[in-house]
Amino acid sequence: MNASTQTAASNNPPANPPFIRSGHLTAPGFSDHRIYWEEYGSLAGEPVIVMHGGPGAGSHGSSARFFNPQRYRVVLFDQRGCGKSTPSASDDDATPALTDNTTQHLIDDVSALRHELNINGKMHVFGGSWGSTLALAYAIAHPATVQTLILRGVFLCRRADVDYFFQGNAAEFAADPLAMPTPGAYLDFPTAWRHFVDVIPPEDRGDVVNGLAKAFSSPPRNDAERERLVKVASACVAWEGSASQLNHDENSHGQPTQKYALTAARILVHYMINGGFLGAGGAANRDNNFILDHITRLRNIPIHVVHGRYDRVCHLYQAEALVRALRDAGNDAVSYFITTAGHSSFEPETDTRLRTLMNELPLMTSPETPFLQRGEMMRHAEEPCDAVAGC
């Protein structure tokens, strides 16, 4: 669930903040993963970490455009298996990239990245689509490290949220491609939906996510199998791209590169078939309600939600559910903006709202704190919670 299409929000889009540096972080634990990261803006600025979408889309320097370079220190990173992180899910055998690749691992990577970059105090956490899921899961695990949550295109990663986008009328499609058994994105993008469903074998359409997982379950053994794998991956990514923008011709979407398609589709399906690893103890559970079940962990964090009214990748009802749950839990610092837009963060009204939000956030009292007081360090462990351990 990701807005990967880099569409300019206006004829004169803002320039990215200045690039500072980049590097690779050796992932914590006994793992072969190396996490690529970049910094933009000012090293003395308020730290903000950006959670990219997908899962599997990778980070893009264009995401730094939302932040004033004189005020913010912007940290982008590629989640495990994608972008410039290694190993890559685009390899013929994606097993190494998908091993030790769960939401809890990603949360641990954020904590390790904070240590690596000497971010010792609080930070802003900014995420859209799947990035909003990860941002919420991280904040549930480590609320004392979060100054503000800024969320775009909320994705709660429940079965209904995934099925809205990926299941639709697939089970009935062969008999009646215009059947309308349930609400879903397919209703708004019938041509793009047909291109997507056509690559799913009819016997797998009763559970499309499971069918995709089956298609990606083993490495290709020959050129024909690889061609088939690339075709399915490309269709998966193209379907998402077609539905991500409000003003988009379903017949004119660009085709993703093979490497990007394999990376994004494999990691996306790896997480969706396992319910985002948001079950008890981080277990696979497509029927999880993890974020709303742990909403009280977020009651003391200022949270800003921006969601396109016509978002058909992550329906507006997910933002509604999150905002209502936060307010019911006693969080009085929730702002909620519905824009005349689809899913992409680069659509004009959403783009403007996000930049305005970041410009108008209250200043942190201490943007850079070289050494936390011991009491602050202890607060990091308050109500210990492994994000997906059912705290």
RANOR-V719244 format. One record per residue. N is the residue number from 1. RES is the residue in one small letter. PHI is phi in radians with two decimals (none if undefined). OMEGA is omega in whole degrees, -180 to 180 (NA if undefined). D_CENTER is the distance of its C-alpha to the mean C-alpha in Angstrom with 2 decimals. Layout:
N;RES;PHI;OMEGA;D_CENTER
N;RES;PHI;OMEGA;D_CENTER
//
This chain:
1;m;none;-166;6.14
2;n;-2.83;175;5.88
3;a;-1.76;-173;8.78
4;s;-1.55;-177;10.25
5;t;-1.31;-175;13.77
6;q;-1.55;-178;15.27
7;t;-1.75;-180;17.78
8;a;-1.08;-178;19.96
9;a;-1.40;180;20.04
10;s;-2.76;178;23.79
11;n;-1.24;-180;26.70
12;n;-2.26;-178;26.54
13;p;-1.15;179;22.97
14;p;-1.12;178;22.93
15;a;-1.28;175;23.25
16;n;-1.18;172;20.74
17;p;-1.05;-180;21.99
18;p;-1.11;176;24.13
19;f;-1.24;180;22.71
20;i;-1.80;-175;23.99
21;r;-2.93;178;23.31
22;s;-2.59;179;21.11
23;g;-3.11;176;21.46
24;h;-2.09;177;20.43
25;l;-1.83;172;20.05
26;t;-1.28;-175;21.60
27;a;-1.07;179;19.37
28;p;-1.16;179;21.19
29;g;1.47;-179;23.30
30;f;-1.61;-172;24.96
31;s;-2.38;177;22.29
32;d;-1.59;-176;22.48
33;h;-1.29;173;19.00
34;r;-2.18;-171;19.11
35;i;-1.75;179;16.14
36;y;-1.44;179;16.43
37;w;-2.43;176;16.10
38;e;-2.41;174;17.49
39;e;-2.19;178;18.97
40;y;-2.32;175;20.04
41;g;1.58;-175;22.37
42;s;-2.20;178;24.82
43;l;-1.10;180;25.14
44;a;-1.59;-176;27.02
45;g;-1.45;177;24.39
46;e;-1.19;-178;22.20
47;p;-1.26;175;19.29
48;v;-2.39;179;15.77
49;i;-1.88;-175;12.82
50;v;-1.83;176;9.73
51;m;-1.70;-178;6.30
52;h;-1.39;-176;4.95
53;g;-1.57;-179;2.82
54;g;2.21;-9;4.96
55;p;-1.03;176;5.40
56;g;1.91;-177;8.24
57;a;-1.31;-175;8.13
58;g;1.40;-180;9.36
59;s;-1.55;179;10.08
60;h;-2.37;180;12.67
61;g;-0.99;180;15.59
62;s;-1.09;178;15.54
63;s;-1.17;-180;12.80
64;a;-1.27;-177;15.71
65;r;-1.13;-176;17.70
66;f;-1.34;-168;16.66
67;f;-2.12;176;18.62
68;n;-1.14;-175;22.40
69;p;-1.19;176;23.40
70;q;-1.35;-176;26.43
71;r;-1.79;-168;24.56
72;y;-1.98;169;21.27
73;r;-1.88;-170;20.46
74;v;-1.73;180;17.00
75;v;-1.98;173;15.27
76;l;-1.91;175;12.70
77;f;-2.62;176;12.02
78;d;-1.62;180;11.05
79;q;-1.14;-174;9.68
80;r;-0.94;173;12.45
81;g;1.53;-174;13.89
82;c;-2.33;-180;12.44
83;g;1.02;180;13.57
84;k;-1.67;174;16.63
85;s;-1.32;-179;15.99
86;t;-2.28;-7;18.56
87;p;-1.17;-175;19.43
88;s;-1.81;177;17.61
89;a;-1.27;176;16.56
90;s;-1.45;179;18.54
91;d;-1.11;179;21.73
92;d;-0.91;175;24.10
93;d;-1.78;-177;23.67
94;a;-1.49;-176;20.02
95;t;-0.97;180;21.20
96;p;-1.04;-178;21.07
97;a;-1.23;-178;17.45
98;l;-1.66;176;16.45
99;t;-1.38;-176;18.92
100;d;0.94;-179;17.88
101;n;-2.29;179;14.22
102;t;-2.35;179;12.92
103;t;-1.05;179;10.84
104;q;-1.10;176;14.12
105;h;-1.09;179;14.52
106;l;-1.15;177;11.33
107;i;-1.12;177;12.67
108;d;-1.09;178;16.01
109;d;-1.13;178;14.92
110;v;-1.09;178;13.92
111;s;-1.09;179;17.34
112;a;-1.16;179;19.05
113;l;-1.19;174;17.69
114;r;-1.00;180;19.04
115;h;-1.14;-178;22.31
116;e;-1.05;-175;22.43
117;l;-1.72;178;22.09
118;n;1.00;172;24.35
119;i;-1.64;-170;22.07
120;n;-1.72;180;24.23
121;g;-1.72;179;23.82
122;k;-1.36;178;21.13
123;m;-2.54;170;18.21
124;h;-1.38;178;15.99
125;v;-2.12;-171;12.29
126;f;-2.13;-178;10.22
127;g;-2.69;178;6.59
128;g;-2.22;179;5.59
129;s;1.08;174;4.52
130;w;-0.99;177;2.15
131;g;-1.06;176;2.62
132;s;-1.23;177;5.60
133;t;-1.06;-179;6.10
134;l;-1.15;178;6.31
135;a;-1.07;179;8.22
136;l;-1.15;180;10.34
137;a;-1.11;177;11.08
138;y;-1.11;-179;12.09
139;a;-1.14;176;14.18
140;i;-1.12;-179;15.78
141;a;-1.31;-172;16.78
142;h;-2.35;-175;18.00
143;p;-1.09;-176;18.80
144;a;-1.25;179;21.65
145;t;-1.69;-172;19.62
146;v;-1.85;176;17.58
147;q;-1.35;-177;19.51
148;t;-2.62;170;17.21
149;l;-1.87;176;13.79
150;i;-2.09;-171;12.65
151;l;-2.12;178;10.07
152;r;-2.19;178;9.63
153;g;1.04;-172;9.22
154;v;-1.02;177;9.04
155;f;-2.25;-176;7.93
156;l;-1.59;173;10.33
157;c;1.08;172;10.16
158;r;-1.54;-180;13.94
159;r;-0.98;-178;16.12
160;a;-1.09;-180;17.08
161;d;-1.17;179;13.63
162;v;-1.25;-178;13.09
163;d;-1.14;178;16.76
164;y;-0.97;-177;16.74
165;f;-1.61;-171;14.86
166;f;-1.84;-175;16.19
167;q;-1.74;176;19.55
168;g;0.88;-180;21.39
169;n;-1.83;-175;24.98
170;a;-0.98;-177;24.56
171;a;-1.13;-178;27.12
172;e;-1.71;-167;29.66
173;f;-1.06;-178;28.89
174;a;-1.06;-179;31.80
175;a;-1.39;-177;34.32
176;d;-2.68;-177;32.98
177;p;-1.14;178;30.09
178;l;-1.88;175;30.33
179;a;-1.10;-178;30.27
180;m;-2.24;-175;28.30
181;p;-1.23;-178;28.01
182;t;-2.56;173;24.90
183;p;-1.11;179;22.64
184;g;3.06;-180;19.80
185;a;-1.10;-178;18.29
186;y;-1.00;-179;21.14
187;l;-1.14;-175;23.60
188;d;-1.68;-177;22.44
189;f;-2.34;-173;22.01
190;p;-1.11;-179;24.87
191;t;-1.24;178;25.55
192;a;-1.11;179;22.07
193;w;-1.12;179;21.88
194;r;-1.08;178;25.24
195;h;-1.03;-179;24.19
196;f;-1.27;-175;21.33
197;v;-1.12;-179;23.49
198;d;-1.03;-179;26.37
199;v;-1.54;179;24.84
200;i;-1.62;178;24.37
201;p;-0.96;-178;27.76
202;p;-0.90;-179;29.35
203;e;-1.23;-180;29.75
204;d;-1.81;-173;25.99
205;r;-1.40;176;25.09
206;g;-1.20;176;25.73
207;d;-2.57;-171;22.41
208;v;-1.09;-179;20.30
209;v;-1.08;178;17.44
210;n;-1.15;177;20.29
211;g;-1.12;176;22.01
212;l;-1.14;178;19.17
213;a;-1.07;178;19.00
214;k;-1.13;-180;22.76
215;a;-1.13;-177;22.63
216;f;-1.72;-169;20.44
217;s;-1.28;-178;22.32
218;s;-2.48;180;24.80
219;p;-1.15;177;25.40
220;p;-1.17;-178;27.44
221;r;-1.72;-179;31.14
222;n;-2.73;-177;32.45
223;d;-1.09;-179;31.77
224;a;-1.12;179;31.79
225;e;-1.18;178;29.12
226;r;-1.14;179;26.95
227;e;-1.07;179;27.53
228;r;-1.15;179;26.55
229;l;-1.07;180;23.33
230;v;-1.10;180;22.36
231;k;-1.08;180;23.38
232;v;-1.17;-180;21.15
233;a;-1.08;-180;18.08
234;s;-1.12;179;18.90
235;a;-1.14;179;19.45
236;c;-1.09;-178;16.11
237;v;-1.23;179;14.29
238;a;-1.14;177;17.01
239;w;-1.06;180;16.65
240;e;-1.13;180;13.09
241;g;-1.09;-179;14.36
242;s;-1.13;-176;17.41
243;a;-1.60;-172;15.86
244;s;-1.44;-176;13.46
245;q;-2.10;-179;16.42
246;l;-1.17;-178;19.22
247;n;-1.87;-173;21.94
248;h;-2.65;176;21.60
249;d;-1.47;-177;24.23
250;e;-1.08;-177;23.17
251;n;-1.66;-173;25.75
252;s;-2.11;-179;24.91
253;h;-1.17;176;21.36
254;g;-1.28;179;21.34
255;q;-1.49;178;20.95
256;p;-1.20;174;18.36
257;t;-1.16;-179;20.10
258;q;-1.04;-178;20.81
259;k;-1.08;-179;19.06
260;y;-1.14;-179;15.74
261;a;-1.04;-180;16.17
262;l;-1.10;-179;17.06
263;t;-1.09;-174;14.31
264;a;-1.13;-177;11.38
265;a;-1.19;-179;13.25
266;r;-1.10;-178;14.46
267;i;-1.21;178;11.37
268;l;-0.97;-177;9.67
269;v;-1.20;176;13.02
270;h;-0.96;179;13.54
271;y;-1.39;-176;10.84
272;m;-1.17;-180;11.79
273;i;-1.20;180;15.46
274;n;-1.85;178;15.14
275;g;1.07;-178;13.49
276;g;1.17;-176;10.56
277;f;0.94;-178;13.62
278;l;-1.84;175;13.93
279;g;-1.37;179;17.60
280;a;-1.00;-180;20.51
281;g;1.20;-179;20.66
282;g;1.37;-178;17.29
283;a;-1.29;175;18.97
284;a;-1.19;178;17.76
285;n;-2.74;-179;18.06
286;r;-1.16;-180;16.81
287;d;-1.73;-179;18.74
288;n;-1.20;171;17.08
289;n;-2.34;-167;16.90
290;f;-0.99;-174;15.77
291;i;-1.13;-180;14.15
292;l;-1.21;178;17.10
293;d;-1.20;-178;19.54
294;h;-2.01;-173;18.78
295;i;-1.11;-178;18.54
296;t;-1.13;177;21.73
297;r;-1.12;-174;20.15
298;l;-1.86;-170;18.57
299;r;-1.20;-178;21.80
300;n;-1.83;-178;22.85
301;i;-1.85;172;19.79
302;p;-1.08;-175;19.82
303;i;-2.28;179;16.76
304;h;-2.07;-176;16.15
305;v;-2.04;175;14.33
306;v;-2.14;-176;14.29
307;h;-2.50;177;13.93
308;g;-1.28;-180;15.67
309;r;-1.06;-176;18.59
310;y;-1.88;177;18.39
311;d;-1.20;180;14.72
312;r;-1.91;171;15.27
313;v;-1.54;175;11.86
314;c;-2.15;-173;10.95
315;h;-1.07;-180;14.50
316;l;-0.95;-178;15.85
317;y;-1.06;178;17.24
318;q;-1.22;176;14.07
319;a;-1.13;178;14.34
320;e;-1.03;-179;18.05
321;a;-1.09;-180;17.83
322;l;-1.14;-176;15.81
323;v;-1.12;179;18.19
324;r;-1.11;180;21.24
325;a;-1.15;178;20.46
326;l;-1.08;-179;19.99
327;r;-1.18;177;23.24
328;d;-1.13;180;25.03
329;a;-1.42;177;24.16
330;g;1.71;177;25.95
331;n;-1.46;-179;23.30
332;d;-1.65;-177;25.27
333;a;-2.00;179;22.95
334;v;-1.99;171;20.42
335;s;-1.97;-171;20.27
336;y;-2.43;-178;18.92
337;f;-2.14;175;18.99
338;i;-1.82;-177;18.96
339;t;-1.78;176;19.17
340;t;-1.45;-172;21.01
341;a;-2.79;172;18.13
342;g;-1.66;-172;15.80
343;h;-1.53;-171;12.05
344;s;-1.13;177;11.98
345;s;-1.23;-176;11.86
346;f;-1.66;173;14.99
347;e;-1.21;-166;17.14
348;p;-0.89;-175;20.10
349;e;-1.22;178;20.08
350;t;-1.19;178;16.42
351;d;-0.98;-179;16.81
352;t;-1.12;-178;20.04
353;r;-1.12;-180;18.90
354;l;-1.12;179;16.13
355;r;-1.16;178;18.76
356;t;-1.11;178;21.38
357;l;-0.99;-177;19.46
358;m;-1.17;178;19.03
359;n;-1.24;-173;22.69
360;e;-1.80;176;23.92
361;l;-1.05;174;22.34
362;p;-1.02;179;25.27
363;l;-1.12;172;26.14
364;m;-1.18;-178;25.45
365;t;-1.19;180;28.91
366;s;-2.50;-176;28.42
367;p;-0.99;-177;25.67
368;e;-2.18;-180;26.85
369;t;-2.15;-176;28.42
370;p;-1.03;-178;29.85
371;f;-2.35;177;31.01
372;l;-1.28;172;29.85
373;q;-1.14;-177;32.65
374;r;-1.01;179;33.02
375;g;-1.11;177;32.43
376;e;-1.16;178;28.95
377;m;-1.07;-180;28.19
378;m;-1.15;-179;29.44
379;r;-1.18;178;27.19
380;h;-1.09;-178;24.14
381;a;-1.76;-178;25.49
382;e;-1.05;-179;26.26
383;e;0.70;-173;25.67
384;p;-0.88;-177;24.15
385;c;-2.59;165;21.09
386;d;-1.25;-168;19.12
387;a;-0.81;-175;15.79
388;v;-1.99;-176;16.10
389;a;-1.73;178;19.87
390;g;1.22;-176;20.83
391;c;-1.13;NA;22.20
//
